[in-house]
Amino acid sequence: MPALDSRSAFVENREDEEGALRRAELGLAEDESLLRVLREHKDVLPDEIPAELPQDKGIQHEIDLVPGTKYCVTRQWPLPRDQVKAIDDFSESRRQEGQVRESKSPHSAPTFCVKKPQGGWRIVHAYNKLNDATTPAQTPIPRKDVIIDSMAKSTIYSALDLRDGFYQILMRESDIPFTAGLKNAPATFNSCVTHLLRSVRDFAPSYFDDVFVHSRAVNGKTDVEVHKEHLRKLLGLMRKHKIYANLKKCIFGASEIPILGCLVGKNGVRPDPEKVRVISEWPTLSNVKELRQFLGLATYLCKYVEKYAGKIRPLSQLLKKEAEWKWIAECQQAFDAVKQGLTEAPILAVADQDRPFHVVCDASNFAIG
């Protein structure tokens, strides 16, 4: 299994173009013209990304090491035969496409495979040492609330999943010996997408490899007509900069789309039913580790539960440094209250930035809201 340097980064698999197009069509509003827009831009919704190095998009992935770092070396560990074959096949196909090359670098990191949910192998690398020696990128991360608030008054939506992210971005030449897909890789891709799609961000905000398109009726045009214009502008930019989407993970022309753990639609915002199901079926907690796991998900969805901070107070007390684990009736009641609150979660309105806001605060000895 030869060592390889990556000249761009990241990878996924795809299936047939027309079949995926028909599946993506399931999310369409009842308007065949939206599907025609997708067919017009099928080159950015391909079965496979082109077998070539990506064009220079103005942003390259860079690996800046902490001063004093010499070599980052971890020996390759033994792998099962099926993983070795998967890695060899992957490496050879990428080598033929010019995306990786034989490595003569003094740095090395183990490669192994992780099973994909749909079957097949995902190739991954253990870059622990190199990541520890890499200076963190200071790149702004898009805010979920800002993205959702930008969708006020919209009535039709699309969601695009950008595929093979870092195989669409060049590596800085001097960093090729380190390879790619590293600590700052998501920040690089996010910066690149934000930069290239800046002109459409008013109706197509992005979050790393996700792009959300939202439209509403305006100037005598229907929401579908406006949405087609928005999709054409976005897909045209993607064509210009050779950015490709994973069609089988896209939704087009829907009345509601998933966004970062919630569903956003013309009626408002509601929690992802799958996450609510996980919360509702969560068994009674027996230790601090399980409590942290439960509160991690519950707190992510806390805006749907009225007076959440007050309700979880008995649980929060168990997280204090000197607290003894005692699951008493009060804890069970708090646990059940959070589960019930999320099960009965309301649909929240998306804030309309064109209307005045009135902020009303209340507080007690243990909560504020």
QUILIN-V723930 format. One line per field, one symbol per residue. phi: phi as a letter, one per 30 degrees, with the letter a starting at -180 (. if undefined). burial: + if it has 24 or more other ideal C-beta (glycine too) atoms within 12 Angstrom, else -. Layout:
# QUILIN-V723930
phi: ???
burial: ???
This chain:
# QUILIN-V723930
phi: .ddbcccbbiabcbbddddddddddeddddadddddddddcddcbddbdedaddddcjbcdbccddejdcbcbbddcdbdeddedddddddddddddicbbecbddcabdcabbddedjiccdbbdceddddccdddccdceceddddddceidbbbbbccdcheddcbdddedceddibiceceedddddddeddcedcddbbdcbhccbccbbbdahicddddddddddddddddddechcccdedccbbicdabdbhibccbddkbbddeddddeddcddedbaddddddddeddddcdddcdheeddceeddddcdecdcdbdcedddddeddddddddceddcdddcddcdcbcccbabdbaba
burial: +-++++++++++++--+--++--++-+++----++-++--++-+++-++---++--+-+++++-+------+----------+--++--++--+--+-+++-+---+++++++-------+-+++++-+++-++-------+-+--++++++++++++++++++++++++++--++++++++++++++++++++-++--++-++++++++++++++------+++++++++++++-++--++++++++++++++++++++++++++-+++++--++--++-+--+-----+--++-+++++++++--+++++++++-++-----------+--++-+++-+++-+--+-+-------------------
